[in-house]
Amino acid sequence: MRVAIDEHQGSLRLRLLDADDFTAFAVVVADGVDLARADQEVPQVRFDDSTRAWVDPDWLRDAGGCHTGSRAEKLASMLRYAGTKGWIHPTSGEVAAHVVRQSVRAPGTSR
């Protein structure tokens, strides 16, 4: 699962990529996107620094369609595992992700 932040038509957009991969988790910030700007404009993701971010699990459920069935169970399992590693924020319930800088492409595109 990758949470992608990139610029689209002058605004930052947030997308969930690889929504069926519950074994890896990262926030991918497009090259050129300022983290301070992303922190202000994308409330579903909060940056500690350039290496770690906190992601709203309710947004993950909504964006990934993980409200019922096996997808909900897999996300719940991923979040339980994160809890055993200390990757769930103690007060907000957000889940930790490492931050990756790279170009962000929509699935199926070459640009």
C-alpha positions as a Markdown table, in Angstrom:
| # | Residue | x | y | z |
|---|---|---|---|---|
| 1 | Met | 0.0 | 0.0 | 0.0 |
| 2 | Arg | 1.4 | 3.4 | -1.0 |
| 3 | Val | -0.1 | 6.7 | -0.1 |
| 4 | Ala | 0.9 | 9.1 | -2.9 |
| 5 | Ile | 1.1 | 12.8 | -2.8 |
| 6 | Asp | 1.7 | 14.7 | -6.0 |
| 7 | Glu | 0.8 | 17.9 | -7.7 |
| 8 | His | -2.1 | 17.9 | -10.2 |
| 9 | Gln | -3.4 | 21.1 | -11.9 |
| 10 | Gly | -1.8 | 23.3 | -9.3 |
| 11 | Ser | -3.1 | 21.5 | -6.2 |
| 12 | Leu | -1.7 | 18.6 | -4.2 |
| 13 | Arg | -3.6 | 15.4 | -4.5 |
| 14 | Leu | -3.7 | 12.3 | -2.3 |
| 15 | Arg | -4.1 | 8.9 | -3.8 |
| 16 | Leu | -3.9 | 5.3 | -2.6 |
| 17 | Leu | -1.8 | 3.1 | -4.9 |
| 18 | Asp | -1.3 | -0.7 | -4.6 |
| 19 | Ala | -4.4 | -0.9 | -2.4 |
| 20 | Asp | -4.3 | -4.7 | -2.4 |
| 21 | Asp | -0.8 | -4.8 | -1.0 |
| 22 | Phe | -1.2 | -5.1 | 2.8 |
| 23 | Thr | 2.4 | -6.2 | 3.4 |
| 24 | Ala | 4.2 | -2.9 | 2.7 |
| 25 | Phe | 3.3 | 0.7 | 3.6 |
| 26 | Ala | 4.8 | 4.0 | 2.6 |
| 27 | Val | 4.0 | 7.6 | 1.8 |
| 28 | Val | 5.4 | 8.4 | -1.6 |
| 29 | Val | 5.9 | 12.1 | -2.1 |
| 30 | Ala | 6.5 | 13.3 | -5.7 |
| 31 | Asp | 9.8 | 14.9 | -6.5 |
| 32 | Gly | 9.5 | 18.6 | -6.1 |
| 33 | Val | 6.6 | 18.6 | -3.6 |
| 34 | Asp | 7.5 | 20.6 | -0.5 |
| 35 | Leu | 6.8 | 18.6 | 2.7 |
| 36 | Ala | 5.7 | 21.7 | 4.6 |
| 37 | Arg | 3.2 | 22.4 | 1.9 |
| 38 | Ala | 2.0 | 18.8 | 1.9 |
| 39 | Asp | 1.7 | 19.0 | 5.7 |
| 40 | Gln | -0.6 | 22.0 | 5.3 |
| 41 | Glu | -2.7 | 20.9 | 2.3 |
| 42 | Val | -3.1 | 17.2 | 2.9 |
| 43 | Pro | -4.7 | 16.8 | 6.4 |
| 44 | Gln | -4.9 | 13.0 | 6.1 |
| 45 | Val | -1.1 | 12.8 | 6.3 |
| 46 | Arg | 1.0 | 14.4 | 9.0 |
| 47 | Phe | 4.8 | 14.6 | 8.6 |
| 48 | Asp | 7.2 | 14.2 | 11.6 |
| 49 | Asp | 10.1 | 14.9 | 9.3 |
| 50 | Ser | 11.4 | 13.9 | 5.9 |
| 51 | Thr | 11.6 | 10.2 | 6.8 |
| 52 | Arg | 8.3 | 9.5 | 8.7 |
| 53 | Ala | 4.7 | 10.4 | 8.3 |
| 54 | Trp | 1.4 | 9.5 | 10.1 |
| 55 | Val | -1.6 | 8.5 | 8.0 |
| 56 | Asp | -5.3 | 8.7 | 9.1 |
| 57 | Pro | -6.5 | 5.0 | 9.1 |
| 58 | Asp | -10.1 | 6.2 | 8.4 |
| 59 | Trp | -8.8 | 7.7 | 5.1 |
| 60 | Leu | -7.1 | 4.4 | 4.3 |
| 61 | Arg | -10.4 | 2.5 | 4.8 |
| 62 | Asp | -12.3 | 5.0 | 2.6 |
| 63 | Ala | -9.7 | 5.2 | -0.1 |
| 64 | Gly | -9.1 | 1.5 | -0.2 |
| 65 | Gly | -12.7 | 0.4 | 0.0 |
| 66 | Cys | -11.9 | -1.5 | 3.2 |
| 67 | His | -15.1 | -1.2 | 5.1 |
| 68 | Thr | -16.3 | -4.8 | 4.8 |
| 69 | Gly | -15.2 | -8.2 | 3.7 |
| 70 | Ser | -11.7 | -9.5 | 3.2 |
| 71 | Arg | -10.3 | -6.1 | 2.4 |
| 72 | Ala | -11.5 | -4.8 | 5.8 |
| 73 | Glu | -10.0 | -7.9 | 7.5 |
| 74 | Lys | -6.7 | -7.4 | 5.8 |
| 75 | Leu | -6.4 | -3.8 | 6.7 |
| 76 | Ala | -7.4 | -4.5 | 10.3 |
| 77 | Ser | -4.7 | -7.2 | 10.4 |
| 78 | Met | -2.1 | -4.7 | 9.0 |
| 79 | Leu | -3.1 | -2.1 | 11.6 |
| 80 | Arg | -2.9 | -4.7 | 14.4 |
| 81 | Tyr | 0.6 | -5.7 | 13.2 |
| 82 | Ala | 1.6 | -2.0 | 13.1 |
| 83 | Gly | 0.4 | -1.7 | 16.7 |
| 84 | Thr | 2.7 | -4.5 | 17.8 |
| 85 | Lys | 5.6 | -2.6 | 16.3 |
| 86 | Gly | 4.7 | 0.7 | 17.9 |
| 87 | Trp | 3.6 | 2.2 | 14.6 |
| 88 | Ile | 0.2 | 3.4 | 15.8 |
| 89 | His | 0.3 | 6.9 | 17.3 |
| 90 | Pro | -0.8 | 6.6 | 20.9 |
| 91 | Thr | -3.2 | 9.6 | 20.9 |
| 92 | Ser | -4.4 | 10.1 | 17.3 |
| 93 | Gly | -4.5 | 6.4 | 16.2 |
| 94 | Glu | -2.7 | 7.3 | 13.0 |
| 95 | Val | -0.4 | 4.7 | 11.4 |
| 96 | Ala | 3.2 | 5.4 | 10.8 |
| 97 | Ala | 4.8 | 5.2 | 7.3 |
| 98 | His | 8.2 | 5.8 | 6.0 |
| 99 | Val | 8.5 | 8.6 | 3.4 |
| 100 | Val | 9.8 | 7.9 | 0.0 |
| 101 | Arg | 10.7 | 10.6 | -2.5 |
| 102 | Gln | 10.2 | 9.7 | -6.2 |
| 103 | Ser | 8.2 | 10.5 | -9.2 |
| 104 | Val | 4.6 | 9.4 | -8.8 |
| 105 | Arg | 2.8 | 7.9 | -11.7 |
| 106 | Ala | -0.8 | 6.8 | -12.1 |
| 107 | Pro | -1.1 | 3.1 | -12.6 |
| 108 | Gly | -0.8 | 2.1 | -16.2 |
| 109 | Thr | 1.0 | 5.2 | -17.4 |
| 110 | Ser | 4.5 | 5.8 | -18.5 |
| 111 | Arg | 4.7 | 9.4 | -17.5 |
